[in-house]
Amino acid sequence: MEIGRTPAHSPLPLAQFHSERNTLPEGITTLSAQTPQANPAQPNRSHPDRKPSGFLSFTLHAHLPWVVNHGTWPHGIEWLHEAAAETYLPLLRVLGNLERDGIALNCTLNLSPILLEQLALPVFKADFPRYLERKILSAREDEAYFLSVSEFHYAELARFWQKYFTDALTDFQALDADIIQGFRHFNDAGLIEIITCCATHGYMPLLGTDESVRAQVRTAVTAHQRHIGKHPRGIWAPECGYRPAGFWNYPVTQQDGSPIAPGFNRIGVEQAISESNIDFFFVDTHLIEESARTPSPYELRDGAVVPPKDEPMTYNDYRRLYQPYYVDGAHSPDAAQHPVTVFPRDPSTGTQVWSGNFGYPGDSSYLDFHKKRWPGGHRYWSVTGPNVDMADKQPYDPARAAERTQAHASHFVHLVWEALNASMNDPVPPILSSPFDAELFGHWWFEGPRWLEAVARTLHDYPIGIQLTSGSQYLDKYPRAGFIKMHEGSWGAEGTNHVWMNPETSWTYAQIYPAELYLRDLCTAGTWKPDGHANQPTAERIIKQLCRELLLLESSDWQFLITTGAARDYAELRFETHMDQFNELKSIWQHLEAHAAITPEQEERLTAIEVRDSIFPDIDPDLWAAGSCQHRAPDSPHTHANAPHLHTLPKADPPPHMPSSPQQASPDPTSPSPDPDPPRDPLPRYNHNPSA
C-alpha cells in the first residue's frame, strides 16, 4: 500500500524544518529581494518565451492495491474511497484551477494499472457517492452535538467537513463518476503526463521469472492504453526497485531446504522496460551516487576508447543528481532495442515534503492525521506540536493552515533553486526530480494539494529561471548525460530489498516462485488455446484467472504491510486468499485436463473467483509463455518522433559551470507572496474552492 509511504533511504534536508517552529528558517520566509519580480502587466499565462535555466519535475505515484470485493473497513474499499475523496478529486481541482489561469503543473503522474481498474469499476462508481453521503451526514451530526455543548469553533469545523465532502460529491457527479476521464483531460491537454506502473505493483527485483517481470510491464501497458488512450512513455518501477542483468539464485528454498529451481541469467529491469517501448523510469538517490559511468555502446561501436574505471560519473559533480542517464544494459545498439533513461530522486527537497518530523506535514498549524472523532471519523485538531499528546491537540484553523502552504511553497522553491543554482548557467539546464506517493497529498498531508498549487503559482509568478516540466518534455529537448551501470536497490529501508524480502515475508516468496514456474509451464504448453483443448472456452477462462491471481500474489503491497505492521493481518489474509484461489484454479484445471469438463461446483467457484477478482479483462496468457516479449512492442507514435533523442548521445558531459557567467538571483523571498487562493470564476467541471 502506497499511502503514507516514506522512503527510508533519505539523508537530512539542506535546511531542516522543525515542526515545532511556527516560522520558516531565518532568511527563507519569502522570496529574496534580489529575485526578479513578476511583471504586473504581464498576462497570467505560461511563458513560452522565457528560457529556463533549470527545471523542477514533480512525479506523483498514485497506487492502491486491489481492495474492491476484499473487505470494507478498516481495510478494504474504504481505502479507495478515502484516496478518491482526499487525494484524486482535490488534485483534479488543483489542475482545474491552474488550467483556468493558464498555468501547467506539468507533473508526471503515475496512475497504477490496478488503481485504474478499480476506479473504472461500476461497484466503485456506485458505492463512492454513498460513502460521501455518509461523511456529510456524520459531519451534520457532529455539528448538532458541538452546538449543543456550545463548542462553536468545532461546530464551524463540522460545517467545513460538510462542504468538503459535498464539494467532492459535486465534483464526482460533474465527472459523470469518471475520475480517470478527469485526469485524461489534463493529459490530453498537455498539462500533465500520465505514465504507467507494473500491473499490480509487483516488485521487479524479486520476481522469480523473466516472464513474470515482462508480463507485469506488458499487461500494464495494455491497461494504460485502454484507460488513458495512449502508449505510456514512462513507468514507475514499484518501490523504485531496480535489478541489473546477471546470474540470479532464488533467495528462498523449499521447506526441505532444497532449491526451488536452479539459478539462471536474468534480464535487467531496463530490458523489460525497453521491450515494452517505454523511455524512462525513476530510481532512488543512492543508485546514482553509487553507480559507475560507462562508455556508450554506440560510442564503442564507433571505435571510442574505453575510459578508465575510476572515471567520474560526470565531470561536473554538482550535476550528478540533476540530470538523466541512459541505463547501461544488455542491449545491442541496433533498431531492435533502445536505451532506457533513468531520473534520480532528489533527497533534500524530498525530505521536506515526506517527513512528518522534519518536513512541512509536521507544521503545527496543519491538520492532524491521527486524531479523529468517531463514529464519523472527521478530524478537528491540528498537529499542534511535536510529540504533543492526543488529549492536548488544539483546534484546527483552516485559514491559518492555508497561509502556511504559501510560506512552505516559497521555502520549497528556495530549496530547489539552492540545489540547482550551481548548474543553472550550464548549456544543458539541470532537472530536479521530486517523486512522491500521490496519496501523501490530501490524505496524509491534508493541505498538500493546495501546497502543490502554490508551488506552481510561485514558479509562474517569479521569473527565477526554474520551470516545471514532465519527464518526456525534458527528454524531448535535452540530451542524457551518458551511460551508467547501476547495482540492485530500491527507495526502501537500507536502499535494498529488505522491506519486501526479510524473515517476516520470505514465506510469501516461497509460495510465489513455484506459482510463477507452474504458470509459465502451463502457458508455454498452450493447451488452453482453441487448437489445444476440446473445452477451450472453459480452459481459457481458467488460465486467464490463474494469470490474474498470480499478478495479485505478486503485489509488493502485501510484503510492505507485513513488514511495517501497518495492516499485517489484512495483508497476510489477502495473500493467503489469492494463494488459495490460485491453487483452487490449478485443481480445477487439472480436473479439466483429466475429464475434459469441470463439475457444476467447480463452475460455480470459477465464476465466483472471476467476479471477485475481475481485473484486466484483456489479459493475455501468452505473456507468461517461456521467452515471451523478448522483442520490443510495436512502435507507438512517440517512437519515431523522438528517435533522435533516443540514439543521439552527448559526446561528453555538459561543459563545466563558467564562473564568469552572471549569477542567478536567489529566490530567497522578501517580496510579498501572491495570494494563495484569490477569488476566481468557477469552472463548469471543477469546483474552484477546494475547501482547504
C-alpha positions in Angstrom: 0.0 0.0 0.0 1.4 3.3 -1.0 -0.5 5.7 1.2 1.9 7.4 3.7 5.0 5.6 2.5 8.2 7.4 3.2 11.5 6.4 1.5 13.7 5.4 4.4 16.9 5.8 2.4 16.9 9.6 2.7 19.6 12.0 4.1 18.7 15.0 6.1 17.4 18.1 4.2 19.6 21.0 3.3 17.9 23.1 6.0 15.8 21.1 8.4 12.4 22.4 9.0 11.3 21.5 12.5 7.6 21.0 13.1 7.7 22.8 16.4 8.6 26.1 14.8 5.9 28.4 13.7 8.1 30.2 11.2 10.4 29.0 8.5 14.2 29.1 9.0 15.6 32.6 9.1 16.1 34.2 5.8 13.8 31.9 3.7 10.4 33.0 4.7 9.7 34.9 1.4 11.4 35.4 -2.0 14.7 37.3 -2.0 14.9 41.0 -2.6 17.4 40.1 -5.4 14.8 37.9 -7.1 13.4 39.4 -10.4 9.9 40.5 -9.7 6.9 39.4 -11.6 5.7 42.0 -14.2 2.2 43.1 -13.2 1.5 44.0 -16.8 2.3 40.5 -18.0 -0.8 38.3 -18.6 -1.2 35.4 -16.1 -0.4 32.6 -18.5 2.5 30.3 -19.3 5.7 32.0 -20.5 7.0 30.0 -23.6 9.4 32.9 -24.4 11.2 32.5 -21.1 14.4 30.5 -21.5 14.6 28.2 -18.4 17.9 27.9 -16.5 16.6 24.8 -14.6 13.6 22.5 -14.2 11.6 21.1 -11.4 9.8 17.8 -12.1 7.2 16.5 -9.7 6.3 12.8 -10.1 3.2 11.7 -8.3 2.8 7.9 -7.9 -0.9 7.1 -7.4 -1.5 3.5 -6.3 -3.6 1.3 -4.1 -3.7 -2.5 -4.0 -6.7 -4.4 -5.2 -9.2 -3.8 -2.4 -12.6 -4.0 -4.2 -14.5 -7.1 -3.1 -12.0 -7.7 -0.4 -13.3 -6.0 2.8 -14.8 -2.6 3.5 -13.5 -1.1 6.8 -11.0 -0.6 8.4 -9.2 -2.3 5.5 -10.8 -2.6 2.1 -12.7 -0.5 -0.3 -12.8 2.5 2.1 -9.1 2.9 1.4 -10.1 3.6 -2.2 -12.9 5.9 -1.1 -10.6 7.9 1.2 -7.9 8.3 -1.6 -10.5 9.4 -4.1 -12.1 12.0 -1.8 -9.0 13.3 -0.2 -6.4 13.0 -3.0 -7.6 12.3 -6.5 -10.5 14.8 -6.6 -8.5 17.5 -4.9 -5.7 17.0 -7.4 -8.2 17.4 -10.2 -9.4 20.6 -8.6 -5.9 22.0 -8.4 -5.3 21.1 -12.0 -8.5 22.8 -13.0 -7.6 25.9 -11.0 -4.2 26.1 -12.8 -5.6 25.3 -16.2 -8.1 28.2 -15.8 -5.3 30.6 -15.1 -3.1 29.4 -17.9 -0.6 27.5 -15.7 0.5 23.9 -16.1 1.7 21.8 -13.2 3.5 19.7 -15.8 3.8 16.8 -13.3 4.5 13.3 -14.3 1.5 11.4 -12.8 1.6 7.6 -12.4 -1.9 6.1 -12.2 -1.1 2.4 -11.5 -2.9 -0.1 -13.7 -4.6 -1.8 -10.7 -5.8 1.6 -9.5 -7.2 2.4 -12.9 -9.0 -0.9 -12.9 -10.7 -0.1 -9.6 -11.6 3.5 -10.4 -13.3 2.2 -13.6 -15.4 -0.4 -11.8 -19.2 0.1 -11.6 -19.1 -1.1 -7.9 -16.8 1.8 -7.0 -18.7 4.3 -9.0 -21.9 3.3 -7.3 -20.5 3.0 -3.7 -18.4 6.1 -3.6 -21.3 8.6 -3.6 -22.8 6.6 -0.7 -19.5 6.9 1.2 -19.5 10.7 0.6 -23.1 11.0 1.8 -22.2 9.1 5.0 -19.4 11.5 5.6 -21.7 14.5 5.1 -24.3 13.1 7.4 -21.8 12.4 10.1 -20.5 15.9 9.9 -24.0 17.2 10.3 -24.4 15.1 13.4 -21.1 16.4 14.7 -22.3 20.0 14.2 -25.5 19.3 16.1 -23.6 17.9 19.0 -21.0 20.7 19.1 -23.7 23.3 19.1 -25.5 21.5 22.0 -22.4 21.9 24.1 -21.5 25.4 22.9 -18.4 24.3 21.1 -18.8 26.8 18.3 -15.4 26.6 16.7 -15.8 22.8 16.4 -19.3 23.3 15.0 -17.8 25.6 12.3 -15.3 22.8 11.5 -18.1 20.3 11.2 -19.7 22.7 8.6 -16.2 22.8 6.9 -16.3 19.0 6.5 -19.9 19.1 5.3 -18.8 21.4 2.5 -15.6 19.5 1.8 -17.4 16.2 1.1 -20.4 17.9 -0.6 -17.8 19.5 -3.0 -16.3 16.1 -3.6 -19.8 14.6 -4.4 -20.5 17.6 -6.7 -17.1 17.1 -8.5 -17.7 13.4 -8.9 -21.1 13.9 -10.3 -19.8 16.6 -12.7 -17.2 14.0 -13.9 -20.1 11.5 -14.6 -18.4 9.3 -11.9 -15.3 9.0 -14.1 -12.2 10.2 -12.2 -10.0 8.6 -14.9 -11.6 10.8 -17.6 -10.8 13.8 -15.4 -7.1 13.0 -15.4 -7.2 12.0 -19.0 -8.5 15.5 -19.9 -5.4 17.2 -18.4 -3.1 14.5 -20.0 -4.6 15.2 -23.5 -4.3 18.9 -22.9 -0.6 18.5 -22.3 -0.8 19.9 -18.7 0.4 16.7 -17.1 1.9 13.5 -18.3 0.3 10.2 -17.2 2.7 7.2 -17.0 2.2 3.6 -16.0 3.5 1.2 -13.4 3.7 -2.6 -13.1 0.3 -4.2 -13.5 -0.2 -4.9 -9.8 2.8 -3.1 -8.4 5.0 -6.3 -8.5 8.5 -5.6 -7.1 10.6 -6.5 -10.1 13.9 -7.2 -8.4 12.4 -10.2 -6.6 10.0 -11.6 -9.2 11.1 -15.2 -9.9 11.0 -15.4 -13.7 11.8 -13.0 -16.6 8.4 -13.8 -18.0 6.7 -12.6 -14.8 8.7 -9.3 -15.0 7.8 -8.8 -18.6 4.1 -9.7 -18.0 3.8 -7.2 -15.2 5.1 -4.5 -17.6 3.3 -5.5 -20.8 0.0 -6.0 -19.0 0.4 -2.6 -17.6 1.0 -1.0 -21.0 -2.2 -2.7 -22.4 -4.3 -1.5 -19.4 -2.8 2.0 -19.7 -3.7 2.2 -23.4 -7.3 1.0 -22.6 -7.9 3.6 -19.9 -5.8 6.6 -20.9 -5.9 6.1 -24.7 -2.1 6.5 -25.3 1.0 4.4 -25.0 2.9 5.5 -21.9 6.4 6.9 -22.3 7.4 6.4 -18.7 6.9 3.8 -16.0 7.1 4.0 -12.2 9.2 1.0 -11.2 7.5 -0.2 -8.0 9.4 1.0 -4.9 11.9 2.5 -7.3 13.2 -1.1 -7.4 16.0 -1.9 -9.9 18.0 -5.1 -10.7 20.7 -5.3 -13.4 21.1 -8.3 -15.7 23.2 -11.2 -14.4 23.1 -14.5 -12.7 20.4 -14.9 -10.1 19.6 -17.5 -7.5 16.2 -17.9 -5.8 16.6 -16.2 -2.4 14.4 -18.7 -0.6 14.2 -22.5 -0.6 11.6 -25.2 -0.4 10.6 -26.4 3.1 13.2 -29.2 3.0 15.9 -26.7 2.2 16.3 -27.7 -1.4 16.4 -25.0 -4.2 13.1 -24.0 -5.7 14.8 -24.1 -9.1 18.3 -23.7 -10.4 19.8 -20.2 -10.7 19.9 -18.6 -14.2 20.9 -15.5 -16.0 18.3 -12.8 -15.6 17.4 -9.8 -17.8 17.8 -6.4 -16.2 14.7 -4.3 -15.3 15.7 -1.8 -18.0 15.4 -4.6 -20.7 11.8 -5.4 -19.8 11.0 -1.7 -19.9 12.7 -1.2 -23.3 11.0 -4.2 -24.7 7.6 -2.6 -23.9 8.7 0.5 -25.7 8.9 2.7 -22.6 11.5 5.5 -22.4 12.2 6.3 -18.8 11.8 5.4 -15.1 13.0 6.6 -11.7 15.4 5.4 -9.1 16.5 6.4 -5.7 19.4 8.7 -5.0 21.9 6.2 -3.8 21.7 4.1 -7.0 23.0 7.1 -9.0 25.6 8.1 -6.3 27.0 4.6 -6.1 26.9 3.9 -9.9 29.7 3.8 -12.4 29.9 5.8 -15.6 30.3 3.5 -18.6 31.1 4.1 -22.3 28.1 4.2 -24.6 27.7 1.1 -26.7 27.1 3.4 -29.6 30.5 5.1 -28.9 32.2 1.7 -28.6 30.7 0.7 -31.9 32.2 3.8 -33.5 35.6 3.0 -32.1 35.8 5.1 -28.9 38.4 4.3 -26.3 37.1 2.7 -23.1 37.5 5.2 -20.2 39.4 4.1 -17.0 37.3 2.5 -14.3 37.9 5.4 -11.9 36.5 8.0 -14.3 33.9 10.1 -12.5 30.2 9.7 -13.4 30.1 13.3 -14.5 32.8 15.9 -14.9 30.6 18.3 -13.1 29.8 16.6 -9.8 27.2 19.1 -8.9 25.1 17.8 -11.8 25.2 14.2 -10.6 21.6 14.1 -9.2 20.2 16.7 -11.6 20.4 15.1 -15.0 19.0 11.9 -16.6 21.1 9.0 -17.7 20.9 6.1 -20.0 21.0 2.8 -18.2 23.8 0.5 -19.4 22.1 -2.8 -20.0 22.4 -5.9 -22.2 21.3 -4.1 -25.3 23.0 -4.1 -28.7 23.0 -0.7 -30.4 20.5 -1.6 -33.2 17.0 -0.8 -34.2 15.6 -3.7 -32.2 16.1 -2.0 -28.8 16.5 1.5 -27.5 18.3 2.6 -24.3 16.1 3.5 -21.4 16.6 6.7 -19.4 16.6 7.0 -15.6 15.9 10.0 -13.4 17.4 10.2 -9.9 15.3 11.2 -6.9 16.5 14.4 -5.2 16.9 13.7 -1.4 16.9 17.1 0.2 13.7 18.5 -1.2 12.1 15.2 -0.8 12.6 15.1 2.9 10.9 18.4 3.3 7.7 17.0 1.8 7.8 13.4 3.1 8.8 13.8 6.7 6.3 14.4 9.4 9.2 15.1 11.8 11.4 17.4 9.7 9.2 18.4 6.9 6.2 20.5 6.1 3.5 18.0 7.1 4.6 18.3 10.7 3.9 22.0 10.9 1.8 22.8 14.0 -0.9 24.5 12.0 -1.7 21.6 9.7 -4.5 19.1 10.2 -3.5 16.2 12.4 -3.9 12.9 10.6 -4.3 10.6 13.6 -6.8 12.2 15.9 -10.4 11.6 14.7 -13.8 11.9 16.2 -15.9 8.8 16.0 -18.2 7.4 14.7 -17.8 9.7 11.7 -14.0 9.8 11.6 -13.7 13.5 11.0 -10.6 15.4 12.1 -11.0 18.6 14.2 -7.5 19.1 15.5 -4.1 20.5 14.3 -0.7 18.9 14.7 -0.1 21.4 17.4 3.5 20.4 18.0 6.0 17.6 18.1 5.2 14.7 20.5 2.0 16.5 21.7 -0.3 14.1 23.4 -3.6 13.4 21.6 -5.5 14.9 24.5 -3.7 18.2 24.1 -4.2 18.7 20.4 -5.6 22.2 19.6 -8.5 23.0 17.3 -7.7 23.1 13.6 -7.7 26.6 11.8 -8.2 26.1 8.0 -7.3 29.7 7.3 -4.1 29.6 9.2 -3.1 26.3 7.5 -3.8 27.8 4.1 -1.3 30.6 4.9 1.3 28.1 5.8 1.1 26.3 2.5 2.1 29.5 0.7 5.1 30.0 3.0 6.1 26.4 2.6 5.8 26.7 -1.2 8.2 29.7 -1.2 10.6 27.7 1.0 10.5 24.7 -1.3 11.1 26.9 -4.4 14.1 28.3 -2.5 15.5 24.8 -1.8 15.0 23.8 -5.5 16.9 27.0 -6.5 19.6 26.2 -4.0 20.0 22.7 -5.3 20.2 23.8 -9.0 22.0 27.1 -8.7 25.5 25.8 -9.4 24.4 24.4 -12.8 21.8 26.9 -13.9 24.3 28.5 -16.3 25.2 25.2 -18.0 24.3 24.9 -21.6 22.1 21.9 -20.7 19.7 23.0 -17.9 19.6 20.8 -14.8 16.4 19.0 -13.8 15.5 18.2 -10.2 13.2 15.1 -10.0 10.9 15.2 -6.9 8.9 11.9 -6.7 6.2 11.2 -4.1 3.3 9.0 -3.4 0.3 10.9 -4.7 -1.7 9.9 -1.6 0.6 11.9 0.5 -1.1 15.0 -0.9 -4.5 15.4 0.7 -4.9 12.1 2.5 -1.9 12.1 4.8 -1.0 15.8 4.4 -4.4 17.4 4.0 -3.0 20.7 2.8 -0.7 19.0 0.2 -2.8 19.7 -2.9 -3.0 23.4 -2.0 0.8 23.4 -1.5 1.3 21.9 -5.0 -0.8 24.6 -6.5 1.1 27.3 -4.5 4.4 25.9 -5.8 3.2 26.1 -9.4 1.9 29.6 -8.9 5.1 30.8 -7.2 7.3 29.4 -10.1 5.0 31.0 -12.6 4.9 34.4 -10.9 8.6 34.8 -10.0 11.0 34.6 -13.0 13.9 32.9 -11.2 14.7 30.7 -14.2 13.1 27.5 -13.0 10.2 25.9 -14.8 8.0 22.9 -14.1 8.4 20.0 -16.6 7.4 16.4 -17.1 9.8 13.6 -17.9 9.0 13.4 -21.6 9.0 17.2 -22.0 12.6 17.4 -20.7 13.8 14.4 -22.7 12.4 15.7 -25.9 14.6 18.9 -25.6 17.8 17.8 -23.9 20.4 15.0 -24.0 21.2 12.5 -21.4 24.4 12.8 -19.5 25.7 9.4 -20.7 25.5 5.8 -19.7 25.7 4.4 -16.2 25.8 1.0 -14.7 23.6 0.6 -11.5 23.6 -2.0 -8.8 20.4 -3.6 -7.3 18.4 -1.4 -4.9 15.2 0.5 -4.1 14.0 3.5 -2.2 13.1 1.4 0.8 14.8 1.0 4.1 18.6 0.5 3.7 18.1 1.1 0.0 17.9 -2.7 -0.6 15.2 -5.4 -1.0 14.9 -5.7 2.8 11.3 -4.3 3.2 10.0 -7.0 0.8 12.4 -9.9 1.5 13.0 -10.5 5.2 12.3 -13.2 7.8 8.7 -11.9 8.2 7.9 -12.1 4.5 10.1 -14.8 2.9 7.3 -17.3 3.3 5.3 -15.4 0.7 8.0 -15.7 -2.0 8.4 -19.4 -1.1 4.9 -19.7 -2.5 5.1 -17.1 -5.3 8.0 -18.7 -7.0 6.5 -22.2 -7.6 3.3 -20.5 -8.8 5.3 -18.4 -11.3 7.1 -21.5 -12.6 3.9 -23.5 -12.8 2.1 -20.8 -14.8 5.0 -20.4 -17.2 5.0 -24.1 -18.0 1.2 -24.1 -18.4 1.2 -21.0 -20.7 4.1 -22.3 -22.7 2.3 -25.6 -23.4 -0.6 -23.7 -24.9 -3.2 -26.3 -24.3 -5.7 -23.6 -23.3 -5.8 -22.4 -26.9 -8.5 -23.2 -29.5 -6.5 -26.0 -31.1 -5.2 -27.4 -27.8 -8.3 -28.3 -25.8 -11.7 -29.7 -26.6 -13.3 -27.5 -24.0 -11.4 -24.4 -25.0 -13.7 -21.6 -23.6 -13.5 -23.1 -20.1 -9.8 -23.8 -20.4 -9.2 -20.2 -21.4 -11.2 -18.9 -18.5 -9.2 -20.9 -16.0 -5.8 -19.9 -17.5 -6.7 -16.2 -17.6 -7.9 -16.3 -14.0 -4.7 -18.1 -12.9 -2.8 -15.2 -14.5 -4.9 -12.7 -12.6 -4.3 -14.4 -9.3 -0.6 -14.6 -9.9 -0.5 -10.9 -10.6 -2.3 -10.2 -7.3 0.0 -12.6 -5.4 3.0 -10.6 -6.8 1.8 -7.2 -5.4 4.5 -5.7 -3.3 1.9 -4.2 -1.0 1.4 -7.4 0.9 5.1 -7.6 2.0 5.2 -3.8 2.7 2.1 -4.0 5.0 3.5 -7.1 6.8 7.0 -5.5 7.3 5.7 -2.2 8.5 2.9 -3.6 10.6 0.5 -1.1 9.0 -2.1 -3.7 8.3 -0.3 -7.0 8.8 -3.3 -9.2 9.4 -5.1 -7.9 6.4 -2.1 -8.3 4.1 -1.5 -11.9 5.3 -5.2 -12.7 4.7 -5.1 -11.2 1.3 -2.0 -13.1 0.2 -3.4 -16.4 1.6 -6.7 -15.7 -0.2 -5.1 -15.3 -3.6 -2.8 -18.2 -3.0 -5.8 -20.4 -2.1 -7.6 -19.3 -5.2 -4.6 -19.9 -7.4 -4.3 -23.5 -6.0 -8.1 -24.0 -6.4 -7.9 -22.9 -10.0 -4.9 -25.2 -10.5 -7.0 -28.1 -9.2 -9.9 -27.1 -11.5 -7.5 -27.0 -14.4 -6.2 -30.5 -13.6 -9.7 -31.8 -13.4 -10.5 -30.3 -16.8 -7.3 -31.9 -18.2 -8.3 -35.3 -16.9 -12.0 -35.3 -17.7 -12.4 -32.7 -20.5 -15.0 -30.9 -18.3 -15.4 -29.4 -14.8 -18.1 -30.1 -12.3 -21.0 -27.8 -11.5 -19.4 -27.0 -8.2 -16.2 -26.1 -9.9 -18.0 -24.0 -12.5 -19.6 -22.1 -9.6 -16.3 -21.5 -7.9 -14.6 -20.4 -11.1 -17.4 -17.9 -11.7 -17.2 -16.6 -8.1 -13.4 -16.1 -8.3 -13.7 -14.4 -11.7 -16.3 -11.9 -10.3 -14.3 -11.3 -7.1 -11.0 -10.6 -9.0 -12.2 -9.2 -12.2 -9.1 -7.3 -13.2 -7.6 -6.8 -16.7 -10.4 -8.2 -18.9 -8.0 -8.4 -21.9 -5.3 -10.3 -20.1 -3.1 -12.4 -22.4 -1.7 -15.7 -21.0 0.9 -15.8 -23.9 2.8 -13.1 -22.0 3.8 -15.8 -19.4 5.0 -18.3 -22.1 8.7 -19.0 -22.0 10.7 -16.4 -23.9 7.7 -14.2 -24.5 8.1 -10.4 -25.1 11.8 -10.6 -25.9 11.3 -8.2 -28.7 10.2 -4.6 -28.5 6.4 -4.0 -28.6 5.1 -2.4 -31.8 6.2 1.2 -32.2 3.9 3.8 -30.8 3.7 7.3 -32.4 6.3 8.8 -30.0 9.0 6.3 -31.0 9.6 7.8 -34.5 9.1 11.4 -33.3 11.7 11.1 -30.6 14.2 8.8 -32.4 16.9 11.4 -32.4 16.6 11.8 -28.7 16.8 8.1 -28.1 20.0 7.5 -30.1 21.9 10.8 -30.3 24.2 10.8 -27.3 26.3 13.6 -26.0 30.0 13.3 -26.9 30.8 14.4 -23.3 29.2 15.7 -20.2 27.8 19.2 -20.3 30.6 21.8 -20.2 31.6 22.9 -16.7 29.9 25.9 -15.0 31.5 29.1 -16.1 32.4 31.3 -13.1 32.3 34.4 -15.3 28.7 33.9 -16.2 26.1 36.1 -14.5 24.9 34.5 -11.3 21.2 33.8 -10.9 19.3 35.8 -8.3 18.4 33.9 -5.2 14.7 33.2 -4.8 15.0 33.7 -1.0 11.8 35.7 -0.9 11.3 39.1 0.7 8.7 40.5 -1.6 5.0 39.9 -0.9 3.9 36.4 -1.9 1.0 36.1 -4.3 -2.4 35.4 -2.7 -2.6 31.6 -2.4 -6.2 31.4 -3.3 -7.7 34.6 -4.7 -11.3 34.6 -5.8 -11.8 33.2 -9.2 -14.7 32.3 -11.6 -15.6 28.6 -11.2 -15.0 26.1 -14.0 -18.0 24.2 -15.3 -16.5 20.8 -14.4 -14.3 21.6 -11.4 -15.2 23.3 -8.1 -12.8 26.2 -7.8 -12.9 26.3 -4.0 -11.0 23.2 -2.7 -12.4 23.6 0.8 -8.9 23.5 2.4 
